[in-house]
Amino acid sequence: MMPLPQTNPANPRCPRCRAKDVIKKGTRTTRHEARQRWGCNRCGHTSTNLVTRHSPYPVKVIMEAIGRYNLGHSASQTVKYLKRRFGITVPEKTFRLWYTAHKPICTYHTIRDQIKRLIEPDGLMEKHYLQHRQVYVYTLHHGKLDLLFTYPYHRSYEPLREYLAAVIHHHFPHHLFTPNDPVRSSTYPVRLSAHVTRKANYATKLAALALQIAPSNKKRHETLQRFMLLNDSATIAVEVPIYLTPEDFTYFQSRGFTFPFGTQPITGHIDFLQLRSGYLHILDYKPNAAKETHAVTQLTIYAMALSRRTGLPVKGFKCAWFDERDYFECYPLPGIYPRT
């Protein structure tokens, strides 16, 4: 009798036929670890589901090394850190080969040297734990904030920096996020439509790398957020709290917006904020992006909320949701503002 496929959502698809009917098929032992092997019940193909499967070193060591170097530490400091943390001796030449091999995906290398001259490693990232019913790890990348806002096509988004700084001040309305029954953007009972485009994007490739080292499904968001902050060239902040109040509802309605607001404030947390190509991108990680049905509504709320908090027009934002396979993008404005 053929064994049933595992239902764990962390199980990979078959890399050959893309089937979901995949089961565990023992392990493959390397010099430093035992790696899970997977077998496809449809085509019989077996794999280890590791993007770095041809290296004998643990994938966590490789990814941690790249991130550590991108914090601004030297190559020699990075390999010493790996020895202290993992007890594994990595030749500096080997580390440099890892870094070079991952440059096509980990695009932070294009701005690393510029940022290294601006900020020391200890000041590069700022992290705060927000007690908003559950703990959210709000994190800023000061190096990208300082550099990307010097680009002429990003200067119009300068009010965003003020809002990101205001989140940690005492006057920020954290009380809106703590009631027992807040209206949350992720479950807001409205179904918006939009012109959605499926695109190729670095976010999917970064997710494929980062999710290999997530210790559990519960830690997927946190692991991916840290990885993208450290290793891409566009993510400036993660877990950004946003909110809309009844006063904001009145503002939008007076200007002809058609979003069906209720009577209670709406709150949420943006997974990723990116600055690239002259747009502010609002991204959300969805484990099964191709089947997602609520993302347009949720991301539209994010865009409206960020517009009100910063004074920036909704038309200046792009929204997207993704997983390690798919990336879907839309403009939020057409779905809530009728054309004249």
matplotlib code that plots the C-alpha trace (Angstrom):
import matplotlib.pyplot as plt

x = [0.0, 1.4, 2.1, 0.0, 1.6, 2.6, 0.2, 2.8, 2.7, 6.5, 6.9, 8.3, 6.8, 8.6, 11.3, 10.8, 7.0, 5.9, 3.5, 2.5, 2.4, 5.8, 6.9, 10.0, 12.6, 15.3, 18.3, 21.5, 24.6, 27.2, 30.3, 28.4, 24.7, 22.0, 19.7, 16.1, 15.5, 12.1, 10.5, 7.7, 4.9, 4.0, 7.3, 9.6, 12.2, 14.1, 15.7, 17.0, 15.1, 18.2, 19.2, 22.7, 22.5, 25.9, 27.8, 28.8, 28.3, 24.9, 22.6, 22.1, 25.9, 26.0, 23.0, 24.2, 27.6, 26.2, 24.0, 26.8, 29.0, 26.2, 26.0, 29.3, 31.8, 34.9, 35.3, 37.8, 35.5, 32.7, 34.5, 35.6, 32.0, 31.0, 33.6, 32.3, 28.7, 28.6, 32.0, 32.7, 35.9, 35.2, 38.2, 37.8, 38.1, 35.2, 33.1, 33.9, 32.8, 29.5, 29.0, 29.8, 27.5, 24.6, 25.1, 22.5, 19.8, 21.2, 21.4, 22.6, 26.1, 25.4, 25.0, 27.0, 30.2, 28.3, 26.4, 29.4, 31.0, 27.9, 27.1, 28.9, 27.5, 26.1, 23.9, 22.7, 19.5, 17.1, 14.7, 11.7, 9.2, 5.7, 3.1, 0.1, -2.0, 1.0, 4.6, 5.6, 9.3, 9.3, 12.7, 14.4, 17.4, 19.1, 21.7, 19.1, 17.0, 20.0, 21.1, 17.9, 16.4, 19.4, 18.2, 16.2, 13.3, 12.8, 12.9, 9.2, 8.7, 10.6, 7.5, 7.7, 10.9, 9.1, 6.3, 8.8, 10.6, 7.3, 6.3, 8.6, 7.6, 5.3, 2.6, 2.0, -1.5, -0.4, -3.7, -5.5, -3.7, -4.5, -8.3, -9.7, -11.7, -9.9, -10.9, -7.9, -7.0, -6.2, -9.8, -11.7, -15.0, -14.7, -13.7, -11.9, -10.9, -7.9, -5.9, -3.3, -0.1, 2.0, 5.7, 9.2, 10.7, 13.7, 11.4, 10.4, 14.1, 15.0, 12.1, 13.3, 16.7, 15.4, 12.7, 15.3, 16.6, 13.2, 13.1, 9.4, 6.3, 5.6, 9.0, 8.7, 7.7, 10.4, 13.1, 12.2, 11.9, 15.4, 16.9, 15.4, 16.4, 20.0, 20.4, 18.2, 18.7, 15.2, 13.6, 13.8, 11.4, 9.4, 6.3, 5.3, 2.2, -0.6, -4.1, -7.2, -9.5, -13.1, -11.6, -9.6, -12.8, -14.5, -11.4, -11.5, -15.2, -15.2, -12.8, -14.8, -13.1, -15.5, -14.0, -16.8, -15.6, -17.2, -17.3, -14.3, -10.6, -8.7, -5.2, -2.5, 1.2, 2.9, 5.3, 7.8, 8.3, 10.5, 11.8, 12.7, 12.3, 10.7, 7.8, 7.0, 6.2, 4.0, 4.7, 3.0, 4.3, 1.5, 2.5, 0.2, 0.2, -1.4, -4.6, -4.8, -8.2, -8.0, -4.6, -6.0, -8.3, -5.6, -2.9, -5.3, -6.0, -2.3, -1.9, -4.7, -3.5, 0.1, -1.2, -3.0, -0.1, 2.4, 0.3, 1.6, -0.9, -2.2, -1.3, 2.4, 2.2, 2.4, 1.2, 2.3, 2.0, 4.3, 5.7, 8.8, 7.1, 4.8, 4.7, 1.5, 1.4, -1.3, -2.0, -4.4, -5.9, -8.2, -10.1, -11.2, -11.3, -13.6, -12.2, -13.7]
y = [0.0, 3.4, 5.6, 8.7, 12.0, 14.1, 17.0, 19.3, 22.5, 22.7, 19.6, 20.6, 20.1, 17.7, 19.7, 17.6, 17.4, 20.0, 17.4, 17.8, 14.0, 14.0, 11.9, 11.5, 9.1, 8.7, 11.0, 11.8, 12.2, 14.8, 15.8, 18.1, 17.0, 14.5, 16.0, 15.0, 13.3, 13.5, 11.2, 11.9, 9.3, 10.6, 10.4, 8.7, 11.5, 12.0, 15.2, 16.9, 20.2, 22.3, 25.1, 24.6, 20.8, 20.5, 21.9, 19.6, 22.5, 23.0, 25.4, 27.3, 28.0, 29.2, 31.6, 32.9, 33.6, 35.6, 37.6, 38.2, 39.6, 41.8, 43.3, 44.9, 42.4, 41.4, 37.9, 37.0, 38.2, 36.2, 32.9, 33.4, 34.0, 30.8, 28.9, 30.4, 29.8, 26.5, 24.9, 24.6, 25.8, 27.4, 28.5, 32.2, 31.2, 28.8, 31.6, 33.9, 31.2, 31.0, 34.7, 34.9, 32.0, 33.7, 37.2, 36.8, 36.4, 38.2, 41.6, 43.5, 43.1, 46.0, 48.5, 46.8, 48.9, 52.2, 51.4, 50.1, 53.5, 55.1, 52.9, 50.5, 47.0, 47.5, 50.4, 48.9, 47.2, 48.5, 46.0, 46.6, 44.1, 45.3, 43.8, 44.0, 41.1, 39.0, 40.0, 41.6, 42.2, 45.6, 46.1, 48.8, 48.7, 52.1, 51.5, 51.1, 53.9, 56.3, 55.3, 54.7, 58.0, 59.8, 58.5, 61.3, 59.1, 58.1, 61.5, 62.1, 59.2, 61.1, 61.3, 57.6, 57.9, 60.1, 57.5, 54.6, 56.6, 57.6, 53.9, 53.6, 56.9, 57.1, 59.0, 56.2, 54.7, 51.2, 50.9, 50.4, 47.1, 45.6, 45.2, 41.7, 42.2, 44.6, 44.8, 43.3, 43.9, 40.2, 39.2, 42.3, 41.0, 42.6, 41.0, 43.5, 42.8, 44.2, 43.7, 41.2, 40.4, 37.4, 38.3, 36.9, 38.6, 38.1, 37.7, 34.2, 33.1, 34.7, 32.9, 29.6, 30.2, 31.5, 29.0, 26.2, 27.5, 28.3, 26.1, 25.7, 26.8, 29.3, 30.9, 31.3, 34.9, 36.0, 34.0, 35.4, 38.9, 38.9, 37.2, 39.8, 42.7, 41.5, 40.2, 42.1, 45.6, 47.0, 45.9, 48.8, 47.6, 44.6, 44.1, 47.8, 48.6, 50.5, 51.6, 53.4, 55.3, 56.5, 59.9, 58.3, 56.7, 60.1, 61.5, 58.8, 58.9, 62.7, 62.3, 59.7, 56.5, 53.5, 51.2, 49.8, 51.0, 49.9, 51.8, 50.5, 51.2, 48.7, 47.6, 45.4, 44.8, 45.1, 42.1, 44.0, 47.6, 48.0, 51.0, 50.2, 51.7, 54.8, 53.0, 52.0, 48.3, 46.7, 43.0, 40.1, 36.6, 34.0, 30.4, 29.3, 32.5, 31.1, 30.2, 33.4, 35.1, 37.9, 39.5, 42.3, 43.5, 43.2, 45.0, 47.7, 48.4, 48.6, 51.1, 53.3, 53.3, 54.1, 56.9, 58.5, 58.1, 59.6, 61.9, 60.0, 59.3, 55.8, 55.9, 55.9, 52.4, 48.9, 45.8, 42.2, 38.8, 35.9, 32.6, 30.6, 29.8, 32.7, 36.5, 38.5, 42.3, 44.9, 48.6, 49.3, 52.5, 51.3, 49.0, 51.7, 54.9, 55.0, 56.5, 59.8]
z = [0.0, -1.0, 2.1, 2.5, 1.8, 4.8, 5.6, 7.2, 5.2, 5.5, 3.2, -0.2, -3.6, -5.9, -7.7, -10.8, -11.3, -8.7, -7.1, -3.4, -2.9, -1.1, 1.9, 4.0, 2.6, 5.3, 5.6, 3.9, 6.1, 5.4, 7.3, 9.7, 9.7, 8.6, 6.0, 5.4, 2.1, 0.4, -2.1, -4.6, -4.9, -8.3, -10.3, -7.8, -7.6, -4.4, -3.1, 0.0, -0.6, 0.1, -2.2, -0.9, -1.1, -2.9, 0.1, 3.1, 5.5, 7.2, 5.4, 8.7, 8.9, 5.3, 5.7, 9.1, 7.6, 4.7, 7.1, 9.6, 6.8, 5.6, 9.1, 8.2, 9.8, 7.8, 6.3, 9.0, 11.8, 10.2, 10.2, 13.8, 14.7, 13.0, 15.0, 18.3, 17.6, 15.7, 16.6, 12.8, 11.3, 7.9, 5.7, 4.7, 1.1, 1.5, 3.0, 0.1, -2.3, -0.5, -0.6, -4.3, -5.1, -3.4, -4.9, -7.6, -4.9, -1.9, -3.6, -0.5, -1.8, -4.3, -1.4, 1.4, 1.0, 0.9, 4.0, 5.8, 5.4, 7.0, 10.0, 12.3, 12.6, 16.1, 14.8, 11.6, 12.9, 15.5, 17.1, 19.3, 20.8, 20.6, 22.9, 20.5, 21.9, 20.8, 20.5, 17.2, 16.5, 14.8, 13.1, 11.1, 8.9, 9.4, 6.7, 4.0, 5.4, 5.3, 1.8, -0.1, 0.9, -0.8, -4.2, -5.9, -6.8, -3.1, -1.5, -1.8, 0.7, 3.4, 5.7, 6.0, 8.0, 10.5, 11.0, 11.4, 14.1, 15.8, 16.4, 19.4, 21.0, 23.9, 22.0, 19.5, 20.0, 21.1, 23.0, 19.7, 19.2, 22.6, 23.0, 23.2, 20.1, 17.7, 14.1, 12.4, 8.8, 8.3, 9.0, 7.9, 6.3, 2.9, -0.4, -2.7, -6.2, -8.1, -11.3, -9.9, -11.8, -11.2, -11.4, -11.0, -8.0, -5.7, -2.7, -3.8, -4.1, -0.8, 0.8, -0.6, 1.0, 4.4, 5.0, 5.0, 8.3, 10.0, 13.2, 12.9, 10.9, 13.6, 13.1, 9.3, 9.3, 11.8, 10.0, 6.6, 7.9, 9.4, 6.4, 3.9, 6.1, 6.1, 2.6, 0.1, -1.1, -0.6, 2.7, 5.2, 7.9, 9.1, 11.3, 10.9, 12.9, 11.1, 12.1, 10.7, 13.0, 12.4, 11.7, 8.9, 7.6, 7.4, 5.6, 2.8, 2.4, 2.0, -0.9, -2.8, -1.7, -1.7, 0.8, 3.1, 6.5, 9.8, 13.1, 15.0, 14.4, 12.1, 13.1, 11.4, 11.0, 7.6, 7.1, 4.9, 3.7, 0.7, -1.2, -4.8, -8.3, -7.0, -5.3, -1.7, -1.8, 0.9, 1.1, 2.9, 3.2, 2.6, 2.9, 0.1, -2.0, -5.1, -3.1, -1.1, -1.3, 1.3, 0.5, -1.7, 1.0, 3.7, 1.7, 0.6, 4.2, 4.9, 2.0, 3.2, 6.8, 5.8, 3.5, 6.4, 8.9, 6.4, 4.2, 1.1, -1.7, -2.0, -5.7, -4.7, -3.2, -4.7, -2.8, -3.1, -1.4, -2.0, -0.9, -2.1, -5.4, -6.4, -6.2, -6.9, -7.2, -7.5, -7.2, -4.3, -5.5, -8.4, -6.1, -3.7, -5.8, -8.9, -12.1, -13.1]

ax = plt.figure().add_subplot(projection="3d")
ax.plot(x, y, z, "-o")
ax.set_aspect("equal")
plt.show()
